[in-house]
Amino acid sequence: MVYHEVREANGKMANYLIQNKRVNGKFKKTAKFVGYGEISKSRISKLKESFEEYLRRETLYKNLTKEQVERVDELSKIYLKGKKRYDKRNFDESFFTELTYDSNAIEGSTLTLQETSLVINDGIVPKGKSVREIYEAKNHLEAIIFIQEHEGALNELFILKLHKLILKEIFSRYAGVYRDRNVRIQGSSVKLPNYDKVPQLMKNLIYWYNKNKKTAHPFELAIIFSMKFVTIHPFIDGNGRVSRLLMNFILNRFNQPWINIRFRNREEYIGAVELGNKEKYEKMIEFSIEQLEENIRDLF
């Protein structure tokens, strides 16, 4: 937190911006002189915003380089500025249709983008498509609306409700319920935790989020949380969809751009997830930045 402080220096009123941050158990104060005399509140507010951005970029994040922080922050500005040029309802309908199509396609749905739009925007069921695929599309949009409207904490109850929406009318017995058996990821050598460890691991994940949400960059926080969630693989089905929705929930909560992982980039995404399951996050971080760049090119 940055605050404004006025000091007397050589008979003049000197203005400083101050950050007092705990580092390794001790408080470290960083000060910046911003001028003499009276400065308006609006000017101070802009100076604070600029100083906070500088401090953020100078911070050594665990999983982000300074250059990556600069790229993410610049992409965020471009995205939020570009989004303002569009009608919110039309933008959301278009973007969330693509998000639903791509997320479901990554998991094996054969619905095309046009067919996905027909299902979730027009209520039309395309011929030759399975009941499961239709519900996957409808459920995903409902889950997007749920995370948009959720103002409470990110906790286990929220995650269970989100998962229940994803599997509604598809796998009702396991919708919103942690898995009761061991599972494997097809085509992966990663060994997932035993099912009896899932409840405690999920509690650990929420603890990790609460511990890091004030110090980690929001982009870093969202990506790593998503990867840690997938590594736990808490559900029988729907883990991939829920992980990407949780990533976007965290990004949205910190006013960051949503990320749509494109189906056309599925192989690269799966490779990054494989490394993430081994707590090697560099590939997923860089892939997600590139994906955000691609999203912005497609949108604007």
C-alpha positions as YAML, in Angstrom:
chain: A
units: angstrom
residues:
- id: 1
  name: MET
  ca: [0.00, 0.00, 0.00]
- id: 2
  name: VAL
  ca: [1.37, 3.42, -1.00]
- id: 3
  name: TYR
  ca: [0.46, 6.50, 1.05]
- id: 4
  name: HIS
  ca: [1.10, 10.26, 0.81]
- id: 5
  name: GLU
  ca: [3.25, 11.95, 3.42]
- id: 6
  name: VAL
  ca: [4.09, 15.67, 3.84]
- id: 7
  name: ARG
  ca: [7.36, 16.67, 5.52]
- id: 8
  name: GLU
  ca: [8.91, 20.03, 6.29]
- id: 9
  name: ALA
  ca: [12.29, 20.52, 4.60]
- id: 10
  name: ASN
  ca: [14.24, 23.81, 4.57]
- id: 11
  name: GLY
  ca: [11.09, 25.74, 5.37]
- id: 12
  name: LYS
  ca: [9.16, 24.13, 2.53]
- id: 13
  name: MET
  ca: [6.42, 21.48, 2.52]
- id: 14
  name: ALA
  ca: [7.86, 18.44, 0.74]
- id: 15
  name: ASN
  ca: [5.57, 15.71, -0.63]
- id: 16
  name: TYR
  ca: [6.57, 12.06, -0.59]
- id: 17
  name: LEU
  ca: [4.94, 8.81, -1.62]
- id: 18
  name: ILE
  ca: [5.76, 6.01, 0.82]
- id: 19
  name: GLN
  ca: [5.56, 2.24, 0.62]
- id: 20
  name: ASN
  ca: [6.17, 0.31, 3.85]
- id: 21
  name: LYS
  ca: [6.49, -3.38, 3.02]
- id: 22
  name: ARG
  ca: [7.44, -6.40, 5.11]
- id: 23
  name: VAL
  ca: [10.43, -8.23, 3.59]
- id: 24
  name: ASN
  ca: [11.87, -11.32, 5.32]
- id: 25
  name: GLY
  ca: [10.14, -10.42, 8.57]
- id: 26
  name: LYS
  ca: [11.31, -6.78, 8.58]
- id: 27
  name: PHE
  ca: [9.65, -3.63, 7.26]
- id: 28
  name: LYS
  ca: [11.33, -1.94, 4.30]
- id: 29
  name: LYS
  ca: [10.36, 1.66, 3.53]
- id: 30
  name: THR
  ca: [10.63, 3.04, 0.01]
- id: 31
  name: ALA
  ca: [10.07, 6.77, -0.50]
- id: 32
  name: LYS
  ca: [9.73, 8.95, -3.59]
- id: 33
  name: PHE
  ca: [9.84, 12.76, -3.57]
- id: 34
  name: VAL
  ca: [7.05, 14.20, -5.79]
- id: 35
  name: GLY
  ca: [7.33, 17.96, -5.27]
- id: 36
  name: TYR
  ca: [7.03, 20.95, -2.94]
- id: 37
  name: GLY
  ca: [3.91, 22.80, -1.84]
- id: 38
  name: GLU
  ca: [0.26, 21.78, -2.06]
- id: 39
  name: ILE
  ca: [-0.60, 19.06, -4.55]
- id: 40
  name: SER
  ca: [-4.21, 18.26, -5.46]
- id: 41
  name: LYS
  ca: [-5.76, 14.95, -4.45]
- id: 42
  name: SER
  ca: [-6.33, 13.99, -8.09]
- id: 43
  name: ARG
  ca: [-2.66, 14.63, -8.89]
- id: 44
  name: ILE
  ca: [-1.53, 12.62, -5.87]
- id: 45
  name: SER
  ca: [-3.82, 9.77, -6.95]
- id: 46
  name: LYS
  ca: [-2.19, 9.65, -10.40]
- id: 47
  name: LEU
  ca: [1.30, 9.85, -8.92]
- id: 48
  name: LYS
  ca: [0.47, 6.99, -6.53]
- id: 49
  name: GLU
  ca: [-0.80, 4.86, -9.41]
- id: 50
  name: SER
  ca: [2.42, 5.49, -11.36]
- id: 51
  name: PHE
  ca: [4.60, 4.76, -8.31]
- id: 52
  name: GLU
  ca: [2.71, 1.55, -7.52]
- id: 53
  name: GLU
  ca: [3.22, 0.36, -11.10]
- id: 54
  name: TYR
  ca: [6.94, 1.12, -10.84]
- id: 55
  name: LEU
  ca: [7.21, -0.79, -7.55]
- id: 56
  name: ARG
  ca: [5.28, -3.71, -8.96]
- id: 57
  name: ARG
  ca: [7.63, -4.00, -11.91]
- id: 58
  name: GLU
  ca: [10.66, -3.81, -9.66]
- id: 59
  name: THR
  ca: [9.36, -6.61, -7.45]
- id: 60
  name: LEU
  ca: [10.97, -9.99, -8.04]
- id: 61
  name: TYR
  ca: [8.01, -12.31, -8.45]
- id: 62
  name: LYS
  ca: [8.72, -15.99, -7.97]
- id: 63
  name: ASN
  ca: [7.45, -17.10, -11.36]
- id: 64
  name: LEU
  ca: [7.47, -13.92, -13.47]
- id: 65
  name: THR
  ca: [10.46, -12.04, -14.84]
- id: 66
  name: LYS
  ca: [10.45, -8.24, -14.89]
- id: 67
  name: GLU
  ca: [10.03, -8.36, -18.69]
- id: 68
  name: GLN
  ca: [7.01, -10.66, -18.37]
- id: 69
  name: VAL
  ca: [5.42, -8.35, -15.80]
- id: 70
  name: GLU
  ca: [5.84, -5.44, -18.22]
- id: 71
  name: ARG
  ca: [4.30, -7.47, -21.07]
- id: 72
  name: VAL
  ca: [1.33, -8.60, -18.98]
- id: 73
  name: ASP
  ca: [0.66, -5.11, -17.64]
- id: 74
  name: GLU
  ca: [0.83, -3.59, -21.13]
- id: 75
  name: LEU
  ca: [-1.45, -6.31, -22.56]
- id: 76
  name: SER
  ca: [-3.92, -5.66, -19.75]
- id: 77
  name: LYS
  ca: [-4.06, -1.96, -20.64]
- id: 78
  name: ILE
  ca: [-4.57, -2.74, -24.34]
- id: 79
  name: TYR
  ca: [-7.31, -5.27, -23.56]
- id: 80
  name: LEU
  ca: [-9.26, -3.07, -21.15]
- id: 81
  name: LYS
  ca: [-8.98, -0.05, -23.47]
- id: 82
  name: GLY
  ca: [-10.05, -2.07, -26.50]
- id: 83
  name: LYS
  ca: [-12.98, -3.62, -24.67]
- id: 84
  name: LYS
  ca: [-14.44, -0.17, -23.95]
- id: 85
  name: ARG
  ca: [-14.96, 0.37, -27.68]
- id: 86
  name: TYR
  ca: [-17.56, -2.41, -27.79]
- id: 87
  name: ASP
  ca: [-21.05, -2.80, -26.43]
- id: 88
  name: LYS
  ca: [-20.59, -4.92, -23.27]
- id: 89
  name: ARG
  ca: [-23.44, -7.33, -24.04]
- id: 90
  name: ASN
  ca: [-22.23, -8.01, -27.59]
- id: 91
  name: PHE
  ca: [-18.62, -8.35, -26.47]
- id: 92
  name: ASP
  ca: [-19.49, -10.78, -23.70]
- id: 93
  name: GLU
  ca: [-21.72, -12.89, -25.96]
- id: 94
  name: SER
  ca: [-19.00, -13.20, -28.60]
- id: 95
  name: PHE
  ca: [-16.10, -13.79, -26.21]
- id: 96
  name: PHE
  ca: [-17.93, -16.21, -23.93]
- id: 97
  name: THR
  ca: [-19.17, -18.20, -26.93]
- id: 98
  name: GLU
  ca: [-15.58, -18.63, -28.07]
- id: 99
  name: LEU
  ca: [-14.45, -19.42, -24.53]
- id: 100
  name: THR
  ca: [-17.12, -22.11, -24.24]
- id: 101
  name: TYR
  ca: [-16.31, -23.60, -27.63]
- id: 102
  name: ASP
  ca: [-12.55, -23.73, -27.06]
- id: 103
  name: SER
  ca: [-12.67, -25.05, -23.50]
- id: 104
  name: ASN
  ca: [-15.08, -27.84, -24.42]
- id: 105
  name: ALA
  ca: [-13.23, -28.67, -27.65]
- id: 106
  name: ILE
  ca: [-10.00, -29.11, -25.67]
- id: 107
  name: GLU
  ca: [-11.82, -31.81, -23.69]
- id: 108
  name: GLY
  ca: [-13.15, -33.59, -26.78]
- id: 109
  name: SER
  ca: [-16.44, -31.90, -27.72]
- id: 110
  name: THR
  ca: [-17.16, -32.00, -31.46]
- id: 111
  name: LEU
  ca: [-19.40, -28.91, -31.47]
- id: 112
  name: THR
  ca: [-18.10, -26.24, -33.85]
- id: 113
  name: LEU
  ca: [-17.98, -22.57, -32.85]
- id: 114
  name: GLN
  ca: [-21.13, -21.92, -34.89]
- id: 115
  name: GLU
  ca: [-22.92, -24.90, -33.33]
- id: 116
  name: THR
  ca: [-21.88, -23.75, -29.86]
- id: 117
  name: SER
  ca: [-23.39, -20.33, -30.59]
- id: 118
  name: LEU
  ca: [-26.63, -21.92, -31.77]
- id: 119
  name: VAL
  ca: [-26.89, -23.91, -28.54]
- id: 120
  name: ILE
  ca: [-26.08, -21.23, -25.97]
- id: 121
  name: ASN
  ca: [-27.31, -18.08, -27.72]
- id: 122
  name: ASP
  ca: [-30.25, -19.27, -29.82]
- id: 123
  name: GLY
  ca: [-31.42, -22.39, -28.00]
- id: 124
  name: ILE
  ca: [-31.10, -24.49, -31.17]
- id: 125
  name: VAL
  ca: [-29.84, -28.08, -30.95]
- id: 126
  name: PRO
  ca: [-27.73, -29.08, -34.00]
- id: 127
  name: LYS
  ca: [-28.43, -32.44, -35.57]
- id: 128
  name: GLY
  ca: [-26.13, -35.37, -34.91]
- id: 129
  name: LYS
  ca: [-24.69, -34.04, -31.65]
- id: 130
  name: SER
  ca: [-24.79, -35.93, -28.37]
- id: 131
  name: VAL
  ca: [-26.87, -34.87, -25.40]
- id: 132
  name: ARG
  ca: [-23.68, -34.61, -23.37]
- id: 133
  name: GLU
  ca: [-22.14, -32.10, -25.79]
- id: 134
  name: ILE
  ca: [-25.27, -29.95, -25.68]
- id: 135
  name: TYR
  ca: [-25.24, -29.86, -21.87]
- id: 136
  name: GLU
  ca: [-21.50, -29.21, -21.83]
- id: 137
  name: ALA
  ca: [-22.08, -26.03, -23.82]
- id: 138
  name: LYS
  ca: [-25.07, -24.87, -21.79]
- id: 139
  name: ASN
  ca: [-23.40, -25.69, -18.48]
- id: 140
  name: HIS
  ca: [-20.20, -23.87, -19.38]
- id: 141
  name: LEU
  ca: [-22.03, -20.64, -20.13]
- id: 142
  name: GLU
  ca: [-23.98, -20.97, -16.88]
- id: 143
  name: ALA
  ca: [-20.69, -21.48, -15.04]
- id: 144
  name: ILE
  ca: [-19.25, -18.32, -16.63]
- id: 145
  name: ILE
  ca: [-22.25, -16.32, -15.42]
- id: 146
  name: PHE
  ca: [-21.84, -17.86, -11.96]
- id: 147
  name: ILE
  ca: [-18.19, -16.81, -11.61]
- id: 148
  name: GLN
  ca: [-19.00, -13.33, -12.93]
- id: 149
  name: GLU
  ca: [-21.69, -12.81, -10.32]
- id: 150
  name: HIS
  ca: [-19.89, -14.45, -7.38]
- id: 151
  name: GLU
  ca: [-18.78, -11.75, -4.93]
- id: 152
  name: GLY
  ca: [-17.77, -14.06, -2.08]
- id: 153
  name: ALA
  ca: [-14.50, -15.74, -1.29]
- id: 154
  name: LEU
  ca: [-12.63, -18.28, -3.36]
- id: 155
  name: ASN
  ca: [-13.13, -21.33, -1.17]
- id: 156
  name: GLU
  ca: [-13.99, -25.02, -1.40]
- id: 157
  name: LEU
  ca: [-17.75, -24.40, -1.40]
- id: 158
  name: PHE
  ca: [-17.42, -22.04, -4.36]
- id: 159
  name: ILE
  ca: [-15.32, -24.58, -6.29]
- id: 160
  name: LEU
  ca: [-17.78, -27.40, -5.55]
- id: 161
  name: LYS
  ca: [-20.71, -25.26, -6.76]
- id: 162
  name: LEU
  ca: [-18.79, -24.39, -9.92]
- id: 163
  name: HIS
  ca: [-18.06, -28.05, -10.62]
- id: 164
  name: LYS
  ca: [-21.69, -28.97, -9.97]
- id: 165
  name: LEU
  ca: [-22.73, -26.57, -12.74]
- id: 166
  name: ILE
  ca: [-20.19, -28.05, -15.17]
- id: 167
  name: LEU
  ca: [-21.46, -31.63, -14.72]
- id: 168
  name: LYS
  ca: [-25.16, -30.82, -14.30]
- id: 169
  name: GLU
  ca: [-27.32, -33.33, -16.22]
- id: 170
  name: ILE
  ca: [-24.13, -35.07, -17.39]
- id: 171
  name: PHE
  ca: [-22.66, -36.91, -14.42]
- id: 172
  name: SER
  ca: [-25.02, -35.96, -11.60]
- id: 173
  name: ARG
  ca: [-23.69, -38.51, -9.12]
- id: 174
  name: TYR
  ca: [-20.26, -36.83, -9.09]
- id: 175
  name: ALA
  ca: [-21.31, -33.23, -9.77]
- id: 176
  name: GLY
  ca: [-19.92, -31.04, -7.00]
- id: 177
  name: VAL
  ca: [-18.34, -33.99, -5.19]
- id: 178
  name: TYR
  ca: [-14.67, -34.84, -4.74]
- id: 179
  name: ARG
  ca: [-13.60, -38.07, -6.39]
- id: 180
  name: ASP
  ca: [-13.86, -41.31, -4.40]
- id: 181
  name: ARG
  ca: [-11.40, -43.31, -6.47]
- id: 182
  name: ASN
  ca: [-7.94, -42.97, -7.97]
- id: 183
  name: VAL
  ca: [-7.71, -41.68, -11.54]
- id: 184
  name: ARG
  ca: [-5.10, -41.23, -14.25]
- id: 185
  name: ILE
  ca: [-4.68, -38.67, -17.02]
- id: 186
  name: GLN
  ca: [-4.83, -40.50, -20.32]
- id: 187
  name: GLY
  ca: [-1.54, -40.26, -22.19]
- id: 188
  name: SER
  ca: [0.30, -38.73, -19.23]
- id: 189
  name: SER
  ca: [2.99, -40.19, -17.00]
- id: 190
  name: VAL
  ca: [1.98, -37.93, -14.08]
- id: 191
  name: LYS
  ca: [0.80, -39.82, -11.01]
- id: 192
  name: LEU
  ca: [-2.14, -38.08, -9.39]
- id: 193
  name: PRO
  ca: [-2.72, -37.99, -5.61]
- id: 194
  name: ASN
  ca: [-4.75, -40.77, -3.98]
- id: 195
  name: TYR
  ca: [-8.42, -39.82, -3.66]
- id: 196
  name: ASP
  ca: [-8.33, -39.86, 0.14]
- id: 197
  name: LYS
  ca: [-5.80, -37.01, 0.11]
- id: 198
  name: VAL
  ca: [-7.94, -34.71, -2.06]
- id: 199
  name: PRO
  ca: [-9.90, -32.93, 0.74]
- id: 200
  name: GLN
  ca: [-6.74, -31.92, 2.59]
- id: 201
  name: LEU
  ca: [-4.94, -30.95, -0.61]
- id: 202
  name: MET
  ca: [-7.84, -28.68, -1.56]
- id: 203
  name: LYS
  ca: [-7.68, -27.02, 1.84]
- id: 204
  name: ASN
  ca: [-3.95, -26.54, 1.29]
- id: 205
  name: LEU
  ca: [-4.67, -24.96, -2.10]
- id: 206
  name: ILE
  ca: [-7.10, -22.44, -0.63]
- id: 207
  name: TYR
  ca: [-4.56, -21.64, 2.10]
- id: 208
  name: TRP
  ca: [-1.91, -21.07, -0.58]
- id: 209
  name: TYR
  ca: [-4.23, -18.71, -2.45]
- id: 210
  name: ASN
  ca: [-5.06, -16.65, 0.63]
- id: 211
  name: LYS
  ca: [-1.40, -16.49, 1.61]
- id: 212
  name: ASN
  ca: [-0.23, -15.28, -1.81]
- id: 213
  name: LYS
  ca: [-3.11, -13.16, -3.14]
- id: 214
  name: LYS
  ca: [-1.73, -9.91, -1.70]
- id: 215
  name: THR
  ca: [1.86, -10.35, -2.84]
- id: 216
  name: ALA
  ca: [1.76, -12.34, -6.09]
- id: 217
  name: HIS
  ca: [1.05, -10.68, -9.42]
- id: 218
  name: PRO
  ca: [-2.61, -11.48, -10.31]
- id: 219
  name: PHE
  ca: [-1.51, -13.15, -13.55]
- id: 220
  name: GLU
  ca: [0.95, -15.35, -11.70]
- id: 221
  name: LEU
  ca: [-1.60, -16.10, -8.99]
- id: 222
  name: ALA
  ca: [-4.27, -17.19, -11.49]
- id: 223
  name: ILE
  ca: [-2.01, -19.40, -13.62]
- id: 224
  name: ILE
  ca: [-0.29, -21.15, -10.72]
- id: 225
  name: PHE
  ca: [-3.58, -21.71, -8.89]
- id: 226
  name: SER
  ca: [-5.00, -23.33, -12.02]
- id: 227
  name: MET
  ca: [-1.98, -25.60, -12.34]
- id: 228
  name: LYS
  ca: [-2.01, -26.60, -8.67]
- id: 229
  name: PHE
  ca: [-5.71, -27.42, -9.00]
- id: 230
  name: VAL
  ca: [-5.11, -29.66, -12.03]
- id: 231
  name: THR
  ca: [-2.27, -31.42, -10.19]
- id: 232
  name: ILE
  ca: [-4.72, -32.34, -7.41]
- id: 233
  name: HIS
  ca: [-7.33, -33.40, -10.01]
- id: 234
  name: PRO
  ca: [-10.05, -33.35, -7.33]
- id: 235
  name: PHE
  ca: [-12.95, -34.56, -9.49]
- id: 236
  name: ILE
  ca: [-13.79, -37.64, -11.54]
- id: 237
  name: ASP
  ca: [-14.52, -35.44, -14.57]
- id: 238
  name: GLY
  ca: [-14.49, -31.75, -15.49]
- id: 239
  name: ASN
  ca: [-11.12, -30.82, -13.95]
- id: 240
  name: GLY
  ca: [-9.80, -29.08, -17.07]
- id: 241
  name: ARG
  ca: [-12.86, -26.92, -17.59]
- id: 242
  name: VAL
  ca: [-13.02, -25.97, -13.92]
- id: 243
  name: SER
  ca: [-9.29, -25.16, -13.80]
- id: 244
  name: ARG
  ca: [-9.62, -22.70, -16.69]
- id: 245
  name: LEU
  ca: [-12.73, -21.12, -15.18]
- id: 246
  name: LEU
  ca: [-10.94, -20.70, -11.84]
- id: 247
  name: MET
  ca: [-8.03, -19.07, -13.64]
- id: 248
  name: ASN
  ca: [-10.40, -16.57, -15.22]
- id: 249
  name: PHE
  ca: [-12.29, -16.04, -11.97]
- id: 250
  name: ILE
  ca: [-9.05, -14.93, -10.29]
- id: 251
  name: LEU
  ca: [-8.07, -12.74, -13.26]
- id: 252
  name: ASN
  ca: [-11.51, -11.14, -13.26]
- id: 253
  name: ARG
  ca: [-11.40, -10.54, -9.51]
- id: 254
  name: PHE
  ca: [-8.19, -8.50, -9.97]
- id: 255
  name: ASN
  ca: [-9.53, -6.67, -13.04]
- id: 256
  name: GLN
  ca: [-7.21, -8.54, -15.39]
- id: 257
  name: PRO
  ca: [-8.11, -9.77, -18.90]
- id: 258
  name: TRP
  ca: [-9.72, -13.18, -19.21]
- id: 259
  name: ILE
  ca: [-7.67, -15.72, -21.14]
- id: 260
  name: ASN
  ca: [-9.19, -18.04, -23.71]
- id: 261
  name: ILE
  ca: [-6.95, -21.08, -24.29]
- id: 262
  name: ARG
  ca: [-7.56, -21.79, -27.96]
- id: 263
  name: PHE
  ca: [-8.38, -25.31, -29.11]
- id: 264
  name: ARG
  ca: [-5.96, -24.84, -32.00]
- id: 265
  name: ASN
  ca: [-3.18, -24.58, -29.41]
- id: 266
  name: ARG
  ca: [-4.27, -27.69, -27.52]
- id: 267
  name: GLU
  ca: [-1.03, -29.69, -27.94]
- id: 268
  name: GLU
  ca: [1.14, -26.87, -26.65]
- id: 269
  name: TYR
  ca: [-1.29, -26.31, -23.77]
- id: 270
  name: ILE
  ca: [-1.29, -29.98, -22.78]
- id: 271
  name: GLY
  ca: [2.52, -29.97, -22.84]
- id: 272
  name: ALA
  ca: [2.60, -26.94, -20.53]
- id: 273
  name: VAL
  ca: [0.07, -28.61, -18.19]
- id: 274
  name: GLU
  ca: [2.26, -31.72, -18.08]
- id: 275
  name: LEU
  ca: [5.18, -29.61, -16.85]
- id: 276
  name: GLY
  ca: [2.89, -27.72, -14.46]
- id: 277
  name: ASN
  ca: [1.91, -31.02, -12.88]
- id: 278
  name: LYS
  ca: [5.60, -31.38, -12.02]
- id: 279
  name: GLU
  ca: [5.66, -27.86, -10.50]
- id: 280
  name: LYS
  ca: [7.52, -26.48, -13.50]
- id: 281
  name: TYR
  ca: [5.48, -23.40, -14.32]
- id: 282
  name: GLU
  ca: [7.74, -21.46, -16.70]
- id: 283
  name: LYS
  ca: [6.23, -22.96, -19.86]
- id: 284
  name: MET
  ca: [2.64, -22.35, -18.76]
- id: 285
  name: ILE
  ca: [3.41, -18.77, -17.75]
- id: 286
  name: GLU
  ca: [4.96, -17.96, -21.13]
- id: 287
  name: PHE
  ca: [2.27, -19.89, -23.02]
- id: 288
  name: SER
  ca: [-0.47, -17.97, -21.19]
- id: 289
  name: ILE
  ca: [1.13, -14.62, -22.04]
- id: 290
  name: GLU
  ca: [1.36, -15.65, -25.69]
- id: 291
  name: GLN
  ca: [-2.25, -16.82, -25.57]
- id: 292
  name: LEU
  ca: [-3.34, -13.46, -24.17]
- id: 293
  name: GLU
  ca: [-1.47, -11.73, -26.99]
- id: 294
  name: GLU
  ca: [-3.26, -13.97, -29.48]
- id: 295
  name: ASN
  ca: [-6.63, -13.25, -27.87]
- id: 296
  name: ILE
  ca: [-6.04, -9.50, -28.17]
- id: 297
  name: ARG
  ca: [-5.03, -9.80, -31.83]
- id: 298
  name: ASP
  ca: [-8.20, -11.79, -32.54]
- id: 299
  name: LEU
  ca: [-10.46, -9.44, -30.57]
- id: 300
  name: PHE
  ca: [-9.15, -6.04, -31.59]
...
